[in-house]
Amino acid sequence: MNIVCIGGGHGLAQVLSAIKPVCHQLTAIVATTDNGGCTGKIRQSHDCIALGDIRRCCVQLASKANNTKSIYEHRFTNGALKGHCLGNLILLNMLQKARSATAAVAEFNKLLNNSETVLPMSESPTDLVAVLHSKEEVFGECAIDALNSLPEKIYLSNKVSASPGCVDAILNADLVIIGPGSIISSVMPALLVEEILDAIQNTSACRVFIENTVDEDSVMKHSASAGVDWLQAQLGSKIYDLSISPSAISEILNIDSCYKSDCGHLHDISELNHVFSAFLKSSMHKGIQS
């Protein structure tokens, strides 16, 4: 089965790790608007896309037997590089040498011996901008997540094109998985790229939205409505055929009496693996062709 996963943050990396054992062809489309921490510092000094989530996805996909993967997650603890992750710096070096961000990510992914494809949502840097009900504008993911109420609108600071391969991957997929993760900072950015949203609307793939199993610690916690409902209202279009809710996840897990979880966070690899295994078996039985 050809599967495309769209998102960012820890959520996408966890999904990739969970679905890799039950998937033959896998593509990740990664949000590139993070402006926090050391990723934000690299972006500010080099005017580039966010590299942290890309690195996280590539490393998460690497085999457990790969003894070098921990090297790319090493963070410096003092000096001028304090807080920086070695993998991000290697990616930055590749970005400066390569003909494109897509080529740089492919080269980094190759270092980890990954056969899966990882694509940035765009090769051009852009940021999230929120328009408040007062019409004031708030720039960047970090400032938006710190708001005390949901904004009226979210848009990209620069209108960017999808990276090569993103649209074709979505249109040729059997299954498109969106989420889980922070609605605004992880899920929304790629969907604000017009070509990606159009592809999601036009694909014949089954589109599945994975909801978070616990509430977000972000501006979304101030919303009384379901995050995906707010997201679709912002985008002006339906982005999924099936939404897997926390109650559905619990029901799937309860079917397996041997499965035990102490998950207290947004996305747990073991839980997701059980959910995807059950869902894919059901989908294949009902006729989604691989």
C-alpha positions in Angstrom: 0.0 0.0 0.0 1.2 3.5 -0.9 0.8 5.8 2.1 1.4 9.5 2.5 1.6 11.1 5.9 1.3 14.9 6.4 2.1 16.8 9.5 4.9 18.0 11.7 6.2 18.1 15.3 6.6 14.9 17.2 3.2 13.6 15.9 4.4 13.0 12.3 7.6 11.3 13.5 5.6 9.0 15.7 3.2 8.1 12.9 6.0 7.2 10.6 7.6 5.0 13.1 4.3 3.3 13.9 3.2 2.8 10.3 6.6 1.8 8.8 6.2 -1.9 9.8 2.8 -2.2 8.0 3.5 -0.2 4.9 5.4 -1.0 1.7 5.7 2.5 0.3 5.8 5.5 2.6 6.1 9.3 2.0 6.2 12.0 4.6 5.3 15.6 3.9 6.8 17.8 6.7 5.7 21.2 7.9 8.6 23.7 7.7 7.3 26.8 9.6 8.7 26.1 13.1 10.3 29.3 14.4 11.1 28.2 18.0 14.3 27.1 19.8 17.5 26.4 17.9 15.5 25.6 14.7 14.3 29.2 14.8 17.8 30.5 15.4 19.1 28.6 12.3 16.1 30.0 10.3 16.8 33.5 11.4 20.5 33.4 10.6 20.3 31.5 7.3 16.9 32.4 5.9 15.9 28.8 5.4 13.1 26.3 6.0 12.7 24.7 9.5 14.9 21.7 9.7 14.1 20.2 13.1 11.0 18.3 12.2 12.6 17.0 9.0 15.5 15.7 11.0 13.2 14.1 13.6 11.3 12.3 10.9 14.4 10.9 9.1 15.9 9.7 12.3 12.7 8.1 13.5 12.5 6.2 10.2 16.0 4.8 10.7 16.3 1.2 11.7 16.8 0.4 15.3 19.9 -1.5 14.2 21.4 1.7 12.8 24.1 2.6 15.4 24.7 6.1 13.9 21.1 7.4 14.3 21.8 8.7 17.9 24.6 10.8 16.5 22.2 13.0 14.6 20.1 13.6 17.7 23.1 14.8 19.8 22.6 18.3 21.3 25.5 20.4 22.3 25.4 21.5 26.0 27.7 24.5 26.1 29.6 27.0 24.0 28.4 28.8 20.9 26.5 25.7 19.7 24.7 25.2 23.0 21.2 23.7 22.3 21.8 23.0 18.7 21.2 19.5 17.4 24.0 18.0 15.3 21.5 16.6 12.8 20.1 20.0 12.1 23.6 21.4 11.5 24.4 18.6 9.1 21.1 19.2 7.3 22.0 22.9 7.1 25.3 22.1 5.5 23.6 19.8 3.0 21.1 22.5 2.2 23.9 25.0 1.5 25.6 22.6 -0.9 22.6 21.0 -2.6 20.6 22.3 -5.5 17.4 22.3 -3.5 16.0 21.6 0.0 14.4 18.5 -1.4 17.8 17.2 -2.6 19.4 18.0 0.8 16.7 16.1 2.7 17.0 13.2 0.4 20.8 13.1 1.0 20.3 13.3 4.8 17.7 10.5 4.6 20.2 8.4 2.5 22.8 8.8 5.3 20.4 6.9 7.6 19.8 4.2 4.9 16.1 5.0 4.8 14.1 3.7 1.8 11.1 5.9 2.7 10.7 9.4 1.2 10.7 12.6 3.3 9.7 15.8 1.7 9.6 19.4 3.1 6.2 21.0 2.4 8.0 23.7 0.5 11.6 24.5 -0.5 11.0 28.2 0.3 10.9 29.6 3.8 7.6 30.9 5.1 5.9 31.5 8.5 2.5 31.3 10.1 0.7 34.5 10.6 -2.5 34.8 12.7 -5.1 37.6 12.3 -6.9 38.2 15.6 -10.5 39.3 15.9 -9.2 42.8 16.6 -7.5 42.6 13.2 -4.1 42.7 14.9 -1.6 40.3 13.3 0.7 37.9 15.2 3.8 36.4 13.5 5.2 33.0 14.0 4.2 29.6 15.5 5.5 30.4 19.0 3.6 33.6 19.4 0.5 32.1 18.0 0.6 29.1 20.3 0.9 31.5 23.3 -2.4 33.3 22.4 -5.2 33.2 24.9 -7.9 32.7 22.3 -8.2 31.3 18.8 -7.4 33.7 16.0 -9.8 34.6 13.3 -7.6 33.5 10.5 -4.2 31.8 9.8 -2.1 32.3 6.7 1.4 31.9 5.4 3.6 35.0 5.4 4.9 34.1 1.9 2.9 32.2 -0.6 5.0 29.2 -1.4 4.9 26.3 -3.8 4.9 22.7 -2.8 8.2 20.9 -3.0 8.7 18.6 -6.0 7.1 15.3 -5.4 4.5 16.4 -2.8 1.6 16.7 -5.2 2.4 13.5 -7.2 2.8 11.5 -3.9 -0.7 12.6 -2.7 -2.4 12.0 -6.0 -0.8 8.5 -6.4 -1.5 7.5 -2.8 -3.8 4.7 -1.6 -4.1 6.3 1.8 -3.3 9.8 3.1 -2.9 10.2 6.8 -3.1 13.7 8.4 -2.1 14.3 12.0 -1.9 13.7 14.9 -0.3 16.8 16.4 -0.8 20.4 17.1 -3.6 21.6 14.8 -2.1 25.0 14.0 1.7 24.4 14.2 2.0 20.8 13.0 -1.0 19.9 10.9 -2.1 23.2 9.3 1.1 24.6 7.7 1.3 22.0 4.8 -2.4 22.4 4.2 -2.0 26.2 3.7 0.2 25.4 0.6 -2.5 25.6 -2.2 -1.0 22.8 -4.3 -1.0 20.4 -1.4 -4.6 21.3 -0.4 -5.8 20.9 -4.0 -4.1 17.5 -4.2 -5.7 16.4 -1.0 -9.1 17.5 -2.4 -8.5 15.7 -5.8 -6.8 12.5 -4.7 -8.7 9.2 -5.0 -6.9 8.0 -1.8 -8.8 7.4 1.4 -8.0 10.4 3.6 -7.7 9.8 7.3 -7.4 12.4 10.1 -5.9 11.1 13.3 -7.1 13.1 16.3 -4.9 13.7 19.4 -5.6 11.4 22.3 -5.2 14.2 24.9 -5.8 18.0 24.7 -3.2 20.2 23.2 -1.1 22.5 25.3 -1.4 25.3 22.8 -3.9 28.0 21.8 -6.2 25.2 20.7 -7.0 24.4 24.3 -9.1 27.5 24.3 -11.5 26.0 21.7 -14.7 24.3 22.7 -15.0 22.7 19.2 -13.1 19.8 17.8 -9.8 20.9 16.3 -10.4 19.3 12.9 -13.7 21.2 12.6 -12.0 24.5 13.3 -9.2 23.5 10.8 -11.6 22.7 8.0 -13.5 25.9 8.6 -10.2 27.8 8.2 -9.3 25.9 5.0 -12.8 26.2 3.6 -12.8 22.5 2.5 -13.1 19.0 3.8 -9.8 17.3 4.2 -10.7 13.8 5.4 -13.0 10.9 4.6 -12.5 9.3 8.0 -11.5 10.8 11.4 -10.1 8.4 14.0 -11.2 9.9 17.4 -9.7 9.1 20.8 -12.8 7.0 21.5 -12.2 5.0 18.3 -8.6 4.5 19.2 -9.6 3.2 22.6 -12.1 0.8 21.1 -9.5 -0.5 18.6 -7.0 -1.0 21.5 -9.6 -2.7 23.7 -10.2 -5.3 21.0 -6.7 -6.6 21.8 -7.0 -7.8 25.4 -3.2 -8.2 25.6 -2.5 -4.6 24.8 -1.7 -2.3 27.7 -0.9 1.4 27.4 0.0 4.1 29.9 -0.1 6.8 27.3 -0.7 10.3 28.7 0.4 12.3 25.7 -0.7 13.3 22.2 0.7 10.3 20.3 2.1 7.0 21.4 4.0 4.8 18.9 2.7 1.5 20.3 -0.9 2.7 20.3 -0.6 4.1 16.8 0.9 0.9 15.5 -2.0 -1.1 16.8 -4.5 1.4 15.4 -2.9 1.5 11.9 -2.5 -2.3 11.8 -6.2 -2.8 12.6 -7.3 0.0 10.2 -5.2 -1.3 7.3 -6.4 -4.8 7.7 -10.0 -3.5 7.7 -9.3 -1.3 4.7 -7.7 -4.1 2.7 -10.7 -6.3 3.5 -13.1 -3.6 2.2 -11.2 -3.1 -1.0 -8.5 -0.4 -0.7 -6.0 -1.8 -3.2 -2.3 -1.9 -2.5 
